[in-house]
Amino acid sequence: MLGGRAVRSERLLTTREGFRYVALVTVLLVVVAGAAVSVADSREFPSVWLGIWWAVTTVTTWGTATLSRTRSGAESWRAD
């Protein structure tokens, strides 16, 4: 049944090996998403590292993901 599969999946993901798997997938997803956003929006994110920084701040509760860059005059930060 569906409930049994959900319990087995939960038990697998809450083991130490499962946590490592989830952490690895999350890191890979953040790196790929950061690289993709730098390719898709190269004017706002001119380097892959800025794209990865955007992805890291987006998936964490750090709070800086609510900041966006503006290009008027000197480069500055403003809150959305």
C-alpha positions as CSV (number, residue, x, y, z in Angstrom):
1,M,0.0,0.0,0.0
2,L,0.9,3.6,-0.3
3,G,1.3,4.1,3.5
4,G,3.7,1.3,3.8
5,R,5.9,2.7,0.9
6,A,5.9,6.1,2.6
7,V,7.0,4.6,5.9
8,R,9.8,2.6,4.2
9,S,11.0,5.7,2.3
10,E,10.9,7.8,5.5
11,R,13.0,5.2,7.4
12,L,15.5,5.0,4.5
13,L,15.9,8.8,4.3
14,T,16.3,9.3,8.1
15,T,19.2,6.9,8.3
16,R,22.8,8.3,8.3
17,E,23.3,7.1,4.7
18,G,19.9,8.6,3.7
19,F,20.9,11.9,5.1
20,R,24.2,11.8,3.2
21,Y,22.3,11.1,0.0
22,V,19.8,13.9,0.6
23,A,22.6,16.4,1.4
24,L,24.6,15.4,-1.7
25,V,21.6,15.8,-4.0
26,T,20.8,19.2,-2.4
27,V,24.4,20.4,-2.9
28,L,24.4,19.2,-6.5
29,L,21.0,20.9,-7.2
30,V,22.3,24.2,-5.7
31,V,25.4,24.1,-7.9
32,V,23.5,23.2,-11.0
33,A,20.8,25.8,-10.3
34,G,23.4,28.5,-9.7
35,A,25.2,27.7,-12.9
36,A,21.9,27.7,-14.8
37,V,20.8,31.1,-13.5
38,S,24.1,32.6,-14.4
39,V,23.8,31.3,-18.0
40,A,20.1,32.3,-18.2
41,D,20.6,35.8,-16.7
42,S,24.2,36.7,-17.5
43,R,23.6,40.4,-17.1
44,E,22.5,40.1,-13.5
45,F,24.8,37.2,-12.6
46,P,28.0,37.6,-14.7
47,S,29.8,34.7,-13.1
48,V,28.9,31.2,-12.1
49,W,30.0,32.0,-8.5
50,L,27.4,34.8,-8.3
51,G,24.8,32.4,-9.5
52,I,25.8,29.8,-7.0
53,W,25.7,32.4,-4.2
54,W,22.2,33.3,-5.3
55,A,21.2,29.6,-5.2
56,V,22.7,29.2,-1.7
57,T,21.0,32.2,-0.3
58,T,17.7,31.1,-1.9
59,V,17.7,27.6,-0.4
60,T,18.8,28.8,3.1
61,T,17.0,31.0,5.6
62,W,20.0,33.3,5.6
63,G,17.7,36.2,4.6
64,T,19.9,37.8,1.9
65,A,17.9,36.3,-0.9
66,T,15.4,39.1,-0.5
67,L,18.0,41.5,-1.8
68,S,18.3,42.1,-5.5
69,R,21.0,43.9,-7.4
70,T,20.4,47.1,-9.3
71,R,22.6,48.5,-12.0
72,S,21.7,52.2,-11.8
73,G,24.9,54.2,-11.5
74,A,27.2,52.6,-8.9
75,E,26.3,49.0,-8.2
76,S,24.1,48.9,-5.1
77,W,21.8,46.6,-3.1
78,R,18.2,47.3,-2.4
79,A,15.5,45.4,-0.6
80,D,12.5,44.2,-2.6
